[in-house]
Amino acid sequence: MNTDGPSLLALFVPLAGVVGLFVGSFLNVVVYRTPLGLSVASPRSFCPTCERQLAWWENVPVISWVALRGRCHTCHEPISVRYPLVELTTGVTFALVIWAWHGWWISAGYCILAATVIAVALIEYRGQRAPLVVAAVGTGLAQFVIVVAGGWQHHWTVVSGSLLGTALAVVGYGLLRRGDPECTDQRGHGRSALLPAGCWVGGLGLVATAVGVGVWIAAYALCMVGAWSIARQTAPAGVGADAPTSDRSTLPLLLAPLVTAIAIGMTASLIAGG
């Protein structure tokens, strides 16, 4: 099916946005449950305060939150605005990916990669370690879609590039884990995001890859400078500026510098590739 025409592209972009809203709703479940070792499949979504399972109409992305005025229907406890923001962010991201790829079926794999990075980032920004399974499953599924769709549409350069990028990312992840097995070094928080990032950047071509890596390095350096500045300003008297901080409520984007830089670099590479 040819999706390059403007009429079909105008249909696929908003459709991708709607799909992204529901995927964002699922990501909220992943972000909450996987660090706790809970299943993302069952039970159905529930209120974390009163633990009542939600009805279908309470699970409609964004609309339900607005209709309920940001509160649980039963216990009336506030529902974080983070939930609709994640749904909206994922929806917009999916629409932009489809638009950048001109509606090609291979873009479905890139939507999965984007969703994977969003999930890893949100877990890290909550002050928790993102389980490797989140990045591994997301990258594996996306790679499968890219290989199948890319082979069907004869985009062999994208297929081979994404496979090579994933392989290099696995090596990079292994090196980081070997040097810091418990991920105690703040600079390595979110390292599992390397897996979807490698698959993403590798398939976009040399120019986009160079742009993505360059932006990633610059963003990572800026994040580290910002994190160091915050640590120095908040360090108690008599404590060195290099002392670790346990306060992850301040500027979480800087407190997980690796995953933040990866997300920015991926965005830059997609723009360059488009």
SVG drawing of the C-alpha trace seen along z (x, -y; Angstrom):
<svg xmlns="http://www.w3.org/2000/svg" viewBox="-17 -27 51 37">
<polyline fill="none" stroke="black" stroke-width="0.4" points="0.0,0.0 1.4,-3.3 1.2,-5.9 3.4,-8.5 0.4,-10.5 -0.6,-13.7 -4.2,-12.5 -3.2,-9.3 -0.5,-11.0 -3.1,-13.4 -5.1,-10.4 -2.3,-8.5 -0.8,-11.3 -3.9,-12.0 -4.6,-8.3 -1.1,-7.7 -1.8,-10.5 -4.9,-8.7 -3.0,-5.4 -0.3,-7.2 -2.8,-8.4 -3.8,-4.8 -0.1,-3.7 0.6,-6.5 -2.1,-5.2 -0.4,-1.8 3.0,-3.5 1.6,-4.9 0.9,-1.4 4.4,-0.2 6.0,-3.1 4.1,-2.4 4.2,1.4 7.4,2.6 9.7,1.1 7.5,2.8 7.8,6.2 4.0,6.2 2.4,7.5 1.4,5.0 -1.3,7.2 -3.4,7.9 -5.2,6.8 -6.9,4.0 -6.0,0.4 -6.9,-0.6 -6.7,-3.6 -3.4,-3.5 -5.2,-5.0 -8.5,-3.0 -7.3,-0.2 -10.7,0.0 -10.5,1.3 -11.4,-1.4 -14.3,-1.2 -13.7,-1.5 -15.0,-5.0 -12.4,-6.0 -9.6,-4.8 -10.2,-6.9 -6.9,-8.8 -7.0,-12.5 -10.8,-12.7 -11.4,-10.7 -9.0,-12.8 -10.7,-16.0 -14.2,-14.5 -13.2,-13.4 -11.6,-16.8 -8.3,-15.0 -9.8,-13.0 -10.7,-9.4 -14.5,-8.8 -14.7,-6.8 -12.2,-8.2 -11.9,-11.6 -8.1,-11.6 -6.2,-13.7 -5.0,-11.9 -1.6,-13.3 -1.6,-15.5 1.4,-13.4 -1.0,-10.7 -2.7,-12.9 0.6,-14.6 2.2,-11.3 -0.7,-10.3 -0.5,-13.6 3.2,-13.5 3.1,-10.0 0.3,-10.9 2.2,-13.9 5.4,-11.9 3.7,-9.2 2.1,-11.7 5.5,-13.4 7.2,-10.1 4.6,-9.1 4.9,-12.6 8.7,-12.4 8.7,-9.0 5.9,-10.1 3.6,-7.4 5.7,-4.4 4.9,-1.2 8.4,-1.0 7.6,-4.1 5.5,-1.8 8.8,-0.3 10.1,-3.8 6.9,-4.6 7.6,-1.6 11.2,-2.8 9.9,-6.3 7.4,-4.7 10.2,-2.6 12.4,-5.6 9.5,-7.5 8.9,-4.6 12.5,-4.3 12.8,-8.1 9.7,-8.3 10.8,-5.5 14.2,-7.2 12.7,-10.6 10.7,-9.0 13.9,-8.2 13.8,-4.5 16.0,-2.2 14.4,-1.3 14.3,2.5 16.3,3.8 13.2,5.8 11.4,2.6 14.1,1.5 14.9,5.0 11.3,5.9 10.6,2.6 13.7,2.7 13.2,6.3 9.6,5.7 10.6,2.5 13.5,4.3 11.2,7.1 8.8,4.5 11.6,2.6 13.0,5.8 9.7,7.1 8.3,3.7 11.7,2.6 12.2,5.8 8.7,5.6 9.3,2.1 12.9,2.8 14.4,0.3 17.4,2.5 19.7,-0.4 17.3,-1.2 17.1,2.5 20.9,3.1 21.6,-0.3 19.1,0.4 20.6,3.9 24.1,2.5 23.0,-0.3 21.3,2.1 24.4,4.4 26.6,1.4 24.2,0.3 24.2,3.7 28.0,3.5 27.9,0.0 25.3,1.1 27.5,4.1 30.5,1.9 28.6,-0.5 27.1,2.3 30.5,3.9 32.0,0.6 29.0,-0.1 27.0,3.1 24.6,1.6 24.1,-1.7 25.1,-3.7 26.8,-6.3 24.3,-9.1 26.0,-9.6 24.8,-6.1 21.1,-6.3 18.9,-5.3 21.6,-3.4 19.1,-0.8 17.8,-3.6 20.9,-3.0 19.2,0.1 16.3,-1.7 18.5,-4.7 21.0,-2.5 18.2,-0.9 16.7,-4.3 19.8,-6.2 21.4,-3.4 18.5,-3.2 18.4,-6.9 21.6,-7.2 25.1,-8.6 24.1,-12.3 21.3,-11.8 23.4,-9.5 26.2,-12.1 23.7,-14.8 22.1,-12.6 25.4,-11.6 26.7,-15.2 23.6,-16.5 23.6,-13.7 27.2,-14.5 26.4,-18.2 23.2,-17.6 24.9,-15.1 27.6,-17.6 25.1,-20.3 23.1,-18.0 26.2,-17.0 27.1,-20.7 23.6,-21.5 23.5,-18.5 26.9,-19.4 25.7,-23.0 22.6,-21.8 24.5,-19.4 26.9,-22.2 24.2,-24.7 22.2,-22.1 25.2,-20.5 25.1,-21.0 27.8,-23.1 31.0,-21.1 30.1,-18.7 31.9,-18.7 30.2,-19.6 30.9,-16.0 28.9,-14.4 25.9,-12.5 22.4,-13.9 19.3,-11.8 16.9,-14.6 15.6,-13.6 12.7,-16.0 14.7,-18.9 15.0,-19.1 14.7,-15.3 15.9,-15.9 19.3,-16.8 19.3,-14.0 19.1,-11.3 21.5,-13.0 22.1,-10.0 18.5,-9.3 17.7,-13.0 20.6,-13.4 19.5,-10.2 16.0,-11.5 17.2,-14.9 19.7,-13.2 17.0,-10.9 14.7,-13.9 17.6,-15.7 18.5,-12.7 14.8,-12.2 14.6,-15.9 18.0,-15.6 16.9,-12.3 13.6,-13.8"/>
</svg>
